[in-house]
Amino acid sequence: MAKDTKVELVDMILQVREKTIDMLKFNLTKAQDRMKVQADKQRYESEFLVGLLVAEPVKLLNRKIVKQQNRMGVFGLIQWSNGNDEDVTWEDFADLTKRFHAFVLDL
């Protein structure tokens, strides 16, 4: 009789364990889905024409703060991959970081 009780107890513990694991897997999947939705909001689709040269920022040469529509804006003097040392442009940091996620903005 005691033997049956031990087997039933182990069986019940295993069932609780399986339900807990299933619940954890479900919650993990929901969390991963939420994270993907948030990450996808930051992504954008890029289309490139054949033969089009794609420039990427190479180096941050300087930065300045400017007033833009009664708000502060930070601009960086950017050297591009498809130009020479004199081919630099002032770019809005907010726009630059959206377009080029991996670009380091440290001066």
C-alpha positions as CSV (number, residue, x, y, z in Angstrom):
1,M,0.0,0.0,0.0
2,A,2.8,2.4,0.9
3,K,4.4,1.6,-2.5
4,D,1.4,2.8,-4.4
5,T,1.3,6.0,-2.5
6,K,4.9,6.8,-3.4
7,V,4.3,6.1,-7.1
8,E,1.2,8.3,-7.0
9,L,3.1,11.1,-5.3
10,V,6.0,10.9,-7.8
11,D,3.4,10.9,-10.7
12,M,1.7,13.9,-9.3
13,I,5.0,15.8,-8.8
14,L,5.9,15.0,-12.4
15,Q,2.6,16.2,-13.7
16,V,2.9,19.5,-11.8
17,R,6.5,19.9,-13.2
18,E,5.3,19.3,-16.7
19,K,2.5,21.9,-16.3
20,T,5.0,24.4,-14.9
21,I,7.4,23.8,-17.8
22,D,4.5,24.2,-20.3
23,M,3.5,27.5,-18.6
24,L,7.1,28.7,-18.7
25,K,7.5,27.9,-22.4
26,F,4.2,29.7,-23.2
27,N,5.3,32.8,-21.3
28,L,8.7,32.7,-22.9
29,T,7.1,32.6,-26.4
30,K,4.8,35.5,-25.5
31,A,7.8,37.5,-24.3
32,Q,9.8,36.7,-27.4
33,D,6.9,37.8,-29.6
34,R,6.6,41.1,-27.8
35,M,10.3,41.7,-28.1
36,K,10.2,41.0,-31.8
37,V,7.3,43.4,-32.3
38,Q,9.2,46.1,-30.5
39,A,12.4,45.4,-32.5
40,D,10.4,45.4,-35.8
41,K,9.2,48.9,-35.0
42,Q,12.8,50.1,-35.2
43,R,13.5,48.4,-38.5
44,Y,12.9,49.8,-41.9
45,E,12.9,48.3,-45.4
46,S,15.7,49.5,-47.7
47,E,15.6,49.1,-51.4
48,F,18.6,49.6,-53.6
49,L,18.7,50.1,-57.3
50,V,21.3,48.1,-59.3
51,G,24.4,50.1,-59.8
52,L,23.5,52.6,-57.1
53,L,26.5,53.3,-54.8
54,V,25.5,53.1,-51.1
55,A,27.4,55.5,-48.9
56,E,27.9,54.8,-45.2
57,P,29.3,57.0,-42.5
58,V,32.9,56.3,-41.8
59,K,34.0,58.9,-39.3
60,L,32.5,61.6,-37.1
61,L,34.8,64.6,-37.6
62,N,33.0,67.3,-35.5
63,R,29.6,68.1,-34.0
64,K,27.5,71.1,-33.2
65,I,24.3,72.0,-31.5
66,V,21.8,74.1,-33.4
67,K,18.3,75.5,-32.8
68,Q,15.8,73.7,-35.0
69,Q,12.1,74.8,-34.8
70,N,12.5,76.0,-31.2
71,R,14.2,72.7,-30.2
72,M,17.8,71.7,-29.8
73,G,19.3,69.6,-32.6
74,V,22.7,67.9,-32.7
75,F,24.5,67.7,-36.0
76,G,27.6,65.8,-36.9
77,L,30.2,66.4,-39.6
78,I,30.3,63.0,-41.3
79,Q,32.9,61.6,-43.6
80,W,31.3,59.1,-46.0
81,S,32.6,55.8,-47.4
82,N,32.1,56.8,-51.1
83,G,33.9,60.1,-51.0
84,N,37.3,61.6,-50.3
85,D,38.4,63.4,-47.2
86,E,36.9,66.7,-48.3
87,D,33.5,65.1,-49.1
88,V,31.8,65.6,-45.8
89,T,28.3,66.7,-44.8
90,W,26.5,67.9,-41.7
91,E,23.9,65.4,-40.7
92,D,21.2,65.3,-38.0
93,F,22.3,62.8,-35.3
94,A,18.7,61.6,-34.7
95,D,18.3,60.8,-38.4
96,L,21.7,59.3,-38.7
97,T,21.2,56.9,-35.8
98,K,17.9,55.7,-37.3
99,R,19.5,55.0,-40.7
100,F,22.8,53.6,-39.5
101,H,22.3,51.7,-36.2
102,A,25.9,50.4,-36.0
103,F,27.6,53.8,-36.5
104,V,29.5,55.0,-33.4
105,L,28.8,58.6,-32.6
106,D,31.7,59.2,-30.3
107,L,34.1,62.0,-31.3
